[in-house]
């Protein structure tokens, strides 16, 4: 896959590495302060922030974390962000765009979420509180029963996000 020069520069300048969900990332902040969730005895960093870059031809795979995640648009093409509520009672698709200075989107903890760039690349920041921990990161594809349930309950959303992959597979 060929990427634009600016995206290649960002990967190098920001020292980004591949993320397991797709795209590239680097953690840029992890709070020294800790919090303890009411439903857990484990201390967590109060807040974390990463740079996250998606390139044309890839997307973030359906995944979820337990904490709330705030997406901040930085530069590039608009980003399409889809999520399904933690109790699967509802869903939303939102577009983060460059024309709206400082636009953010909040994905509540426990939501399945996926994102893609609508152009060559999109650079965002993702802030998580309590802080991100890979032990709480889940890919939907790792749970066939949950995948089947989400697919049945939200067929239109599922097909739309599944089309993201098929569009990329058709690209030259």
C-alpha positions in Angstrom: 0.0 0.0 0.0 1.4 3.4 -1.0 0.9 6.2 1.6 1.2 9.9 1.1 4.5 11.6 2.0 3.0 13.5 5.0 1.7 10.2 6.6 5.2 8.6 6.2 6.7 11.7 7.8 4.3 11.5 10.7 5.1 7.9 11.3 8.8 8.8 11.4 8.6 12.1 13.3 6.2 10.8 15.9 8.0 7.5 16.2 4.7 5.5 15.6 4.5 1.7 15.6 1.8 -0.7 14.4 -1.2 -1.1 16.7 -2.8 -4.5 17.2 -6.2 -3.0 16.2 -4.7 -1.6 13.0 -3.1 1.8 12.2 0.0 3.2 14.0 0.3 4.7 17.5 2.6 5.9 20.3 1.8 6.6 23.9 2.6 10.2 24.6 1.4 10.5 28.2 0.7 8.3 31.2 -0.3 10.0 34.4 1.8 9.2 37.5 -1.4 9.6 39.5 -3.4 6.4 40.0 -7.1 5.6 40.6 -8.9 2.5 41.8 -12.1 1.6 40.0 -15.0 0.8 42.3 -15.5 -2.6 40.7 -11.8 -3.5 40.9 -9.0 -3.5 43.4 -6.3 -2.8 40.9 -4.8 0.7 40.7 -4.6 2.2 37.3 -3.0 5.3 35.8 -5.5 8.1 36.0 -5.2 9.0 32.3 -3.3 8.1 29.2 -3.0 9.6 25.7 -1.7 8.3 22.4 -1.2 9.5 18.9 -3.1 7.3 16.5 -2.7 7.3 12.7 -4.9 5.5 10.2 -3.8 5.3 6.6 -6.0 4.8 3.5 -6.4 1.1 3.0 -6.7 0.1 6.7 -9.0 0.6 9.6 -9.1 -0.1 13.3 -10.7 -3.5 13.8 -13.7 -3.8 16.1 -12.4 -3.6 19.7 -13.3 -2.4 23.1 -11.7 -1.3 26.3 -13.3 -0.8 29.8 -12.5 2.9 30.1 -14.0 6.0 28.3 -12.0 7.1 25.3 -11.9 10.6 23.9 -10.9 10.9 20.3 -9.2 14.3 19.3 -8.9 15.2 15.6 -5.4 16.6 14.7 -4.9 16.5 11.0 -5.5 14.8 7.7 -8.8 13.6 6.2 -12.0 13.2 8.1 -12.3 10.1 10.3 -15.3 7.9 10.5 -15.8 6.4 14.0 -18.5 3.7 14.7 -19.4 2.3 18.0 -22.0 0.1 19.7 -23.2 0.8 23.2 -21.8 -1.4 26.0 -25.2 -3.0 26.5 -25.7 -3.2 22.7 -28.8 -1.1 23.1 -27.7 1.4 20.5 -25.0 2.5 18.1 -23.6 5.6 16.5 -21.4 6.6 13.6 -19.6 10.0 13.8 -17.3 11.8 11.4 -14.4 13.8 12.9 -13.4 16.5 10.4 -10.6 19.0 10.0 -13.0 22.0 9.4 -14.2 21.8 13.0 -11.2 23.0 15.1 -10.9 20.9 18.2 -13.6 18.4 17.4 -13.7 15.4 19.8 -15.8 12.3 20.1 -16.3 10.3 23.3 -16.7 6.5 23.2 -18.0 5.3 26.5 -16.1 2.4 28.2 -17.3 -1.0 27.2 -18.4 0.0 23.6 -17.3 -2.0 20.6 -15.6 0.6 18.3 -14.0 0.8 14.8 -12.6 3.7 12.8 -11.3 4.5 9.3 -9.9 7.5 7.5 -12.0 8.9 4.7 -8.9 9.9 2.7 -5.1 9.4 2.6 -4.6 9.5 6.3 -6.0 10.8 9.6 -4.0 11.7 12.7 -5.9 11.7 16.0 -5.2 11.5 19.7 -7.0 9.1 22.0 -7.2 9.9 25.7 -8.4 7.2 28.0 -9.5 7.5 31.6 -8.8 5.6 33.8 -5.7 5.0 31.7 -5.4 2.4 29.0 -4.1 -1.0 29.8 -3.6 -3.7 27.1 -4.9 -6.3 29.6 -8.4 -4.7 29.1 -8.1 -4.5 25.3 -10.4 -6.9 23.4 -10.7 -7.6 19.7 -14.2 -8.6 18.7 -12.8 -11.2 16.3 -11.3 -13.1 19.2 -14.8 -13.9 20.5 -16.8 -15.7 17.8 -20.0 -15.9 20.0 -19.9 -12.1 20.6 -19.1 -11.5 17.0 -22.2 -13.5 16.0 -24.4 -11.6 18.5 -23.2 -8.2 17.4 -23.7 -9.1 13.7 -27.2 -10.3 14.3 -28.2 -7.3 16.5 -26.7 -4.6 14.2 -26.7 -6.0 10.7 -26.7 -2.6 8.9 -23.8 -1.3 11.0 -21.9 -4.6 10.7 -22.3 -4.6 6.9 -21.2 -1.0 6.6 -18.0 -1.5 8.7 -17.4 -4.8 6.9 -17.5 -2.9 3.6 -14.5 -0.8 4.8 -12.4 -4.0 4.5 -13.8 -5.1 1.2 -13.3 -1.6 -0.3 -9.6 -1.8 0.7 -9.3 -5.3 -0.7 -10.6 -4.0 -4.1 -8.2 -1.1 -4.2 -5.3 -1.6 -6.7 
